[in-house]
């Protein structure tokens, strides 16, 4: 129990304890001083021990025997007085105990102490998540699934109570507290060596900046994942040198850009994130006129990408389109985008796509319904701001749905728990459409429309057999892991996507020589995954795929000698 909790208990119970001690002392002293008569008619006085023993059970119950002899009337009179005296003392004491137990400050201190103990027991890398939200819950689930520990802080007690109803809540130390206070971050373990990152995705982005600055001063080795859509805050976050900034608007605008130039790269990205299969055709955007509903921070980024690809566009916004923009050209309309006449005026009949990108989900749904009635063939892209309305958007006939919260979940969780997938995407985005299309075809031909992903680290834990060979100076190439255990001259279906060696990354490393510490990302099916694991960890399976013959048992060799 911490000093604060103990101090609160002492403060709350000091007066009741004094009352109980005084009433007991008066009762005991009276019992000692008042003479009694024993069974032989002799006068006697109770000892302090006898008096203490009698008063102890007299004060806690009514209905007792007189000890050690029957009392005189003087003693009985004193006992009658003490019954009421001690009962009053006990009632007062019990009331004070109940008050102390229900005291919010004490409850908070006890909760904080339990939280500290749980954090101290964490041995693996862990992440501190600031605030309870749908996004953070999704991130916590993905981190736990990938073997990382998580700590959650939120100043709203009701939100914490709601989180405790989640199935995985028992795995996560939680605390009610202001996540933007130094003391709270200390309690959450930010100073510990195994604290890996802080996730700060508040919609009030000033809070994310404060969290990053606090982390910078408390432990500069800890990474911060922060949301920023405002330029000034984003620049300040980047200046901390420890913050990875996520702007969901920039993410979508970049994906729009990729889809218009290299759609197969976007197919790969969505597959890596688990959003869709390799057969997804919705990401191949049509070329022509675009109508964009909403001209906020997202709209401006979309405008840049459409102008880059020299596409015709029209913006409709009821509030944010400035008059000077309307005067400049006819690409901006300050009006309600859900209005049928407005959509007809801006040319929805001749448009190939409509982006419902307002900050209100119901408005976006309404816009799409109206647009689909006016032009059934139009390509619909919808922005979903919160996952609370997910069922409504799924029921709608939408070609491309981008969810702000899903973007935040995917980007954050992958960066923290799947660095190989993150690095593969970084390198893949630098490739051209031909490269991406060929890789998608290869993956589909060998592994189907939705291959699994697996990672392998060349160390004693994941690859005991290969690590032992490398320690002995034997060269082992990555293609050894691709050979079939049923016929070493053939290959199973897995495809190595990335090899990471310290700071070096190799894309599609088919002929690379392995080194201890290498991390490899494979696309595979279930059977291929099991074969890779067997080859990496079993010395006999590794020997077979390397040399094409079975490795003889050392035990049998020692007993029977080597085969001739």
C-alpha positions in Angstrom: 0.0 0.0 0.0 1.4 3.4 -1.0 2.1 6.2 1.4 -0.8 8.3 0.2 -3.4 5.6 0.8 -2.0 4.8 4.2 -2.0 8.5 5.1 -5.7 8.8 4.0 -6.7 5.8 6.1 -4.9 7.2 9.2 -6.5 10.6 8.7 -10.0 9.1 8.3 -9.7 6.6 11.2 -7.7 8.7 13.7 -10.7 10.1 15.6 -12.7 6.8 15.6 -9.7 4.9 16.9 -9.2 7.5 19.7 -12.9 7.2 20.7 -12.7 3.4 20.8 -9.5 3.4 22.8 -10.9 6.0 25.3 -14.2 4.0 25.8 -12.3 0.7 26.2 -9.9 2.4 28.7 -12.7 3.8 30.8 -14.6 0.5 30.8 -11.5 -1.6 31.7 -10.4 0.8 34.5 -13.8 0.7 36.1 -13.9 -3.1 36.0 -10.5 -3.2 37.7 -11.3 -0.7 40.4 -14.8 -2.0 41.4 -14.4 -4.9 43.9 -16.3 -8.2 43.4 -17.1 -11.3 45.5 -15.8 -14.7 44.6 -17.5 -18.1 45.2 -16.1 -18.2 48.7 -17.5 -14.8 49.7 -14.0 -13.1 49.5 -13.5 -9.7 48.1 -11.4 -9.7 44.8 -10.4 -7.2 42.1 -10.2 -8.1 38.4 -6.7 -8.0 36.8 -6.2 -5.7 33.8 -6.1 -8.8 31.6 -9.3 -10.2 33.0 -11.0 -6.8 32.6 -9.7 -6.4 29.0 -10.9 -9.9 28.1 -14.4 -9.2 29.5 -14.7 -5.8 27.9 -13.5 -7.1 24.6 -16.4 -9.5 24.2 -18.8 -7.3 26.0 -18.3 -4.4 23.6 -18.8 -6.6 20.5 -21.9 -8.6 21.6 -24.9 -8.6 23.9 -25.5 -11.8 25.8 -22.4 -13.1 27.7 -21.4 -14.8 30.9 -19.9 -13.0 33.9 -16.2 -13.8 34.3 -14.5 -15.1 36.4 -17.3 -14.9 39.1 -20.8 -13.6 39.2 -20.8 -9.8 39.4 -22.0 -7.7 42.3 -24.7 -5.1 41.8 -21.9 -2.4 41.6 -20.2 -4.3 38.9 -23.5 -5.0 37.0 -24.3 -1.3 37.2 -20.9 -0.4 35.7 -21.2 -3.1 33.0 -24.7 -1.7 32.0 -23.1 1.7 31.6 -20.2 0.3 29.6 -22.5 -1.6 27.2 -24.0 1.7 25.9 -20.6 3.5 26.1 -18.7 1.0 24.0 -21.7 0.4 21.6 -21.7 4.1 20.8 -17.9 4.0 20.3 -18.2 1.0 17.9 -21.1 2.5 15.9 -19.0 5.6 15.4 -15.9 3.6 14.5 -17.8 1.4 12.0 -19.4 4.4 10.4 -16.0 6.0 10.0 -14.6 2.8 8.4 -17.5 2.7 5.9 -16.9 6.4 5.1 -13.2 5.7 4.6 -13.8 2.7 2.4 -16.2 4.7 0.2 -14.0 7.8 0.1 -13.2 8.6 -3.6 -9.7 9.8 -2.8 -8.8 6.6 -0.9 -10.4 4.5 -3.7 -8.3 6.3 -6.3 -5.1 5.8 -4.3 -5.8 2.1 -3.8 -6.6 1.8 -7.5 -3.4 3.6 -8.4 -1.3 1.3 -6.2 -2.8 -1.8 -7.9 -2.1 -0.2 -11.3 1.5 0.5 -10.4 2.0 -3.1 -9.2 0.6 -4.5 -12.4 2.8 -2.2 -14.5 5.9 -3.3 -12.6 5.1 -6.9 -13.4 5.2 -6.3 -17.1 8.4 -7.9 -18.5 7.8 -7.6 -22.3 7.7 -4.5 -24.4 4.6 -2.5 -23.7 2.7 0.5 -25.1 1.0 3.2 -23.1 -2.4 4.2 -24.7 -3.8 7.5 -23.8 -7.6 7.7 -23.7 -10.4 5.3 -24.2 -12.0 5.4 -27.7 -13.1 3.0 -30.5 -9.8 3.6 -32.2 -7.7 2.8 -29.1 -9.8 -0.3 -28.4 -9.0 -1.5 -31.9 -5.3 -0.8 -31.4 -5.2 -2.5 -28.1 -6.8 -5.7 -29.5 -4.3 -5.8 -32.4 -1.3 -5.3 -30.1 -2.5 -8.0 -27.7 -3.0 -10.4 -30.6 0.6 -9.7 -31.6 2.1 -10.4 -28.2 2.6 -6.9 -26.9 1.4 -5.7 -23.5 -0.6 -2.5 -23.2 -1.4 0.1 -20.5 -4.5 2.3 -20.7 -5.1 5.6 -19.0 -8.3 7.8 -19.2 -9.5 10.5 -16.9 -13.2 9.5 -17.3 -14.1 6.8 -14.8 -17.2 5.8 -16.7 -15.1 5.1 -19.8 -12.7 2.9 -17.8 -15.7 1.0 -16.3 -16.9 0.5 -19.8 -13.5 -0.8 -20.9 -13.5 -3.3 -18.1 -16.5 -5.1 -19.7 -14.3 -6.0 -22.7 -13.2 -9.6 -23.0 -9.5 -8.7 -23.0 -9.7 -6.1 -20.3 -8.0 -8.4 -17.7 -4.8 -8.4 -19.7 -4.5 -4.6 -19.6 -3.6 -2.5 -16.5 -6.0 0.5 -16.5 -6.0 3.7 -14.4 -8.3 6.6 -14.1 -6.1 9.7 -14.4 -5.1 12.7 -16.5 -2.9 11.2 -19.1 -1.3 14.5 -19.8 0.3 14.8 -16.3 3.8 13.9 -15.6 2.9 11.9 -12.4 0.3 9.8 -14.4 2.9 8.9 -17.1 5.3 8.0 -14.3 2.8 5.6 -12.8 2.1 4.2 -16.3 5.8 3.1 -16.5 7.1 5.6 -19.1 10.5 5.6 -17.4 10.9 1.8 -17.7 13.3 0.4 -20.2 10.7 -1.9 -21.7 8.3 0.9 -22.4 8.2 0.9 -26.2 5.7 3.6 -27.3 3.0 6.1 -26.3 -0.2 6.2 -28.4 -1.8 9.7 -28.3 -4.7 10.0 -30.8 -6.8 12.7 -29.3 -9.1 14.6 -31.7 -8.0 17.8 -29.8 -4.6 17.7 -31.3 -3.0 20.1 -28.8 -3.2 17.2 -26.3 -1.1 15.1 -28.7 1.5 17.8 -28.8 1.6 18.0 -25.0 1.9 14.2 -24.7 4.8 14.2 -27.1 6.7 17.0 -25.3 6.2 15.3 -21.9 7.5 12.0 -23.3 10.5 13.7 -24.9 11.5 15.0 -21.5 10.6 11.9 -19.5 12.1 9.2 -21.7 13.4 10.2 -25.2 13.8 6.5 -26.1 10.1 6.1 -26.2 8.3 6.6 -29.5 5.1 8.6 -29.7 2.3 7.8 -32.2 0.2 11.0 -32.6 -2.6 12.2 -34.7 -2.2 15.6 -36.4 -4.2 17.1 -39.2 -3.3 20.7 -38.5 0.0 21.8 -40.1 1.4 23.8 -37.2 0.8 21.0 -34.7 2.2 18.4 -37.2 5.4 20.4 -37.6 5.8 20.8 -33.8 5.3 17.1 -33.4 7.9 16.3 -36.0 10.3 18.6 -34.2 10.3 16.5 -31.1 12.2 13.8 -33.1 10.4 11.0 -31.3 6.9 11.3 -32.8 5.4 9.4 -35.7 2.6 11.6 -37.0 -0.5 10.1 -38.5 -2.8 12.3 -40.6 -5.7 10.1 -41.8 -6.6 12.8 -44.4 -3.1 12.6 -45.9 -3.3 8.8 -45.8 -6.5 8.8 -47.9 -5.3 11.4 -50.3 -2.1 9.4 -50.9 -4.2 6.3 -51.5 -6.3 8.2 -54.0 -3.1 9.3 -55.7 -1.8 5.7 -55.9 -5.1 4.4 -57.1 -5.0 6.8 -60.0 -1.5 5.9 -61.0 -0.6 2.4 -59.6 -3.7 0.7 -58.4 -2.0 -2.7 -57.9 0.2 -1.1 -55.2 -3.0 -0.1 -53.4 -4.3 -3.7 -53.8 -1.1 -4.9 -52.1 -1.5 -2.3 -49.3 -5.1 -3.2 -48.6 -4.2 -6.9 -48.6 -1.3 -6.3 -46.1 -3.6 -4.4 -43.8 -6.2 -7.1 -44.1 -8.9 -4.8 -45.6 -9.5 -6.7 -48.8 -8.3 -9.6 -51.0 -5.9 -9.4 -54.0 -9.0 -9.5 -56.3 -10.4 -6.2 -55.1 -11.3 -4.2 -58.3 -12.9 -1.3 -56.4 -9.6 0.4 -56.1 -9.3 1.0 -59.8 -10.7 4.5 -60.1 -12.3 5.7 -63.3 -10.9 8.7 -65.1 -13.2 11.7 -65.7 -15.0 14.3 -63.7 -15.2 14.0 -59.9 -17.7 15.7 -57.5 -16.3 16.2 -54.0 -18.7 17.0 -51.2 -16.9 18.8 -48.4 -14.0 21.2 -48.7 -12.2 21.0 -45.4 -8.7 19.8 -44.7 -9.5 16.5 -46.6 -10.9 18.4 -49.6 -7.8 20.5 -50.1 -5.6 17.3 -50.1 -8.0 15.6 -52.6 -7.8 18.8 -54.8 -4.0 18.5 -55.0 -4.2 14.9 -56.1 -6.9 15.5 -58.7 -4.9 18.4 -60.2 -1.8 16.3 -60.2 -3.6 13.8 -62.5 -5.2 16.6 -64.5 -8.7 15.4 -63.7 -11.8 17.7 -63.8 -13.5 18.2 -60.4 -16.2 20.2 -58.6 -16.4 20.9 -54.9 -19.7 21.4 -53.0 -19.7 22.6 -49.4 -22.4 24.5 -47.4 -19.9 26.3 -45.2 -16.2 26.0 -46.0 -16.0 27.2 -49.6 -14.6 30.8 -49.6 -16.2 33.5 -51.8 -12.9 34.3 -53.5 -12.6 30.7 -54.6 -16.1 30.8 -56.1 -15.1 34.0 -58.0 -11.9 32.5 -59.3 -13.5 29.6 -61.1 -16.5 27.4 -61.3 -15.0 24.5 -59.4 -16.4 25.5 -56.0 -20.0 25.7 -55.1 -21.2 26.9 -51.7 -24.4 24.9 -51.3 -25.9 21.9 -49.6 -24.3 18.8 -51.4 -27.4 16.7 -50.5 -29.6 18.9 -52.7 -30.8 17.2 -55.8 -30.9 20.3 -57.9 -27.3 21.3 -56.9 -26.0 17.9 -57.9 -27.7 18.2 -61.3 -26.3 21.7 -61.7 -22.7 20.6 -61.1 -23.1 17.8 -63.7 -23.6 14.6 -61.8 -25.0 13.0 -64.9 -21.7 13.4 -66.7 -19.5 12.7 -63.7 -17.7 9.4 -63.2 -17.2 9.5 -59.4 -18.5 11.3 -56.3 -16.6 11.6 -53.0 -18.9 12.1 -49.9 -16.2 13.5 -47.6 -18.0 15.6 -45.0 -17.4 15.3 -41.3 -20.9 14.0 -40.7 -21.6 10.3 -41.4 -25.4 10.7 -41.9 -24.8 13.5 -44.4 -22.4 11.3 -46.4 -25.0 8.5 -46.5 -27.7 10.9 -47.6 -25.5 12.4 -50.3 -24.7 9.0 -51.7 -28.4 7.9 -51.8 -29.3 11.0 -53.7 -26.3 10.7 -56.1 -27.1 7.1 -56.9 -30.6 7.9 -57.9 -29.4 10.6 -60.3 -26.6 8.6 -61.7 -26.8 4.8 -61.0 -23.4 4.2 -62.7 -21.4 6.7 -60.7 -18.5 5.5 -58.7 -19.0 6.2 -54.9 -16.3 7.0 -52.4 -17.5 7.6 -48.9 -15.8 8.9 -45.8 -16.9 7.2 -42.5 -15.8 9.3 -39.5 -16.7 6.9 -36.7 -17.1 3.1 -36.6 -20.4 3.5 -34.7 -22.2 3.8 -38.0 -20.3 0.9 -39.6 -23.5 -1.2 -40.1 -25.2 1.6 -42.1 -22.2 2.0 -44.4 -21.9 -1.7 -45.0 -25.5 -1.8 -46.1 -25.0 1.0 -48.6 -23.9 0.4 -52.1 -20.4 2.0 -51.8 -17.5 1.3 -54.1 -14.8 2.6 -51.8 -15.3 3.2 -48.1 -12.5 4.9 -46.2 -12.9 5.0 -42.4 -11.0 7.6 -40.5 -10.9 5.4 -37.4 -9.9 2.2 -39.3 -7.0 4.1 -40.9 -5.8 5.2 -37.4 -6.1 1.6 -36.1 -4.3 0.0 -39.0 -1.5 2.5 -39.3 -0.8 2.6 -35.5 -1.0 -1.1 -34.8 1.1 -2.1 -37.8 3.8 0.3 -37.0 4.0 -0.9 -33.4 3.6 -4.7 -33.8 4.4 -5.5 -37.4 7.4 -3.5 -38.5 8.2 -6.0 -41.3 4.8 -5.4 -43.0 5.3 -1.6 -42.5 8.7 -1.7 -44.1 7.4 -3.8 -47.0 4.7 -1.2 -47.7 7.2 1.6 -47.6 9.4 -0.1 -50.2 6.5 -1.2 -52.3 5.1 2.3 -52.6 8.4 3.3 -54.3 7.8 0.7 -57.0 5.9 1.1 -60.3 2.6 -0.3 -61.5 4.2 -3.0 -63.6 6.2 -4.4 -60.6 3.0 -4.4 -58.4 0.9 -6.0 -61.0 3.4 -8.8 -61.5 3.7 -9.5 -57.8 -0.1 -9.6 -57.4 -0.4 -12.1 -60.2 2.4 -14.2 -58.7 0.7 -14.2 -55.3 -2.6 -15.1 -56.7 -1.2 -17.9 -58.9 0.8 -19.5 -56.2 -1.2 -18.8 -53.1 -4.7 -17.7 -54.0 -6.7 -14.5 -53.5 -5.9 -14.0 -49.8 -2.5 -15.4 -48.8 -1.4 -15.5 -45.2 1.6 -13.5 -43.9 4.2 -14.9 -41.5 7.5 -13.7 -40.1 10.6 -15.6 -39.2 13.6 -14.4 -37.2 16.9 -16.2 -37.7 17.7 -16.9 -34.0 17.6 -19.8 -31.6 14.0 -19.4 -30.7 12.5 -19.3 -34.2 15.2 -20.9 -36.4 17.3 -23.2 -34.2 18.7 -25.4 -37.0 19.6 -22.5 -39.3 21.2 -20.5 -36.4 23.3 -23.5 -35.5 24.5 -23.9 -39.1 25.4 -20.2 -39.4 27.3 -20.4 -36.1 29.3 -23.3 -37.5 30.2 -21.2 -40.6 27.9 -22.9 -43.0 26.4 -20.7 -45.7 22.6 -20.9 -45.8 20.6 -19.1 -48.6 17.0 -18.0 -48.2 15.9 -20.3 -51.0 16.6 -23.3 -48.7 13.4 -22.2 -46.8 11.4 -22.5 -50.0 12.3 -26.1 -50.8 9.7 -28.8 -50.4 10.1 -31.4 -47.7 8.6 -34.0 -49.9 11.0 -33.4 -52.8 14.0 -31.0 -52.1 14.4 -30.3 -55.8 10.9 -28.6 -55.9 9.6 -25.6 -54.1 6.5 -25.1 -51.9 4.3 -22.1 -52.5 5.7 -19.5 -50.1 7.0 -16.2 -51.4 9.6 -14.1 -49.4 8.5 -10.5 -49.5 11.1 -8.8 -47.4 14.3 -9.4 -45.6 15.4 -7.0 -42.9 19.0 -7.0 -41.6 19.6 -4.2 -39.0 18.9 -1.1 -41.0 19.1 -2.8 -44.4 15.9 -3.9 -46.2 15.8 -6.2 -49.2 12.6 -6.5 -51.2 11.7 -9.9 -52.7 15.0 -11.5 -51.5 15.0 -14.8 -53.5 18.8 -15.4 -53.5 20.0 -13.7 -50.3 22.4 -15.4 -48.0 21.0 -15.5 -44.4 22.7 -14.1 -41.3 21.9 -14.4 -37.6 19.3 -11.8 -36.6 17.7 -11.6 -40.1 13.9 -11.1 -40.1 11.9 -12.3 -43.1 8.3 -11.7 -44.1 6.7 -14.4 -46.2 3.4 -14.7 -48.0 2.3 -18.3 -47.7 -0.5 -20.8 -47.2 -0.9 -23.0 -44.1 1.1 -25.9 -45.4 4.0 -23.7 -46.6 4.1 -22.0 -43.3 4.5 -25.3 -41.5 7.3 -26.4 -43.9 9.2 -23.1 -43.3 9.0 -23.6 -39.6 10.2 -27.2 -39.8 13.1 -26.4 -42.0 14.2 -23.5 -39.8 14.0 -25.3 -36.5 14.7 -29.0 -37.3 18.3 -30.0 -38.1 17.2 -33.1 -40.0 14.7 -31.3 -42.2 17.2 -28.6 -42.9 19.9 -31.1 -43.8 17.5 -32.8 -46.3 16.6 -29.6 -48.2 20.2 -28.5 -48.2 21.9 -31.7 -49.4 19.0 -33.8 -50.7 19.6 -36.7 -48.3 18.6 -37.6 -44.8 20.9 -36.6 -41.9 22.0 -39.6 -39.9 21.3 -39.6 -36.2 24.4 -38.9 -34.1 23.2 -41.4 -31.5 22.8 -44.2 -34.0 26.2 -43.4 -35.5 27.8 -43.7 -32.1 26.2 -47.1 -31.6 26.3 -48.7 -35.0 28.8 -46.5 -36.8 28.4 -44.6 -40.0 26.6 -46.1 -43.0 28.9 -47.1 -45.9 
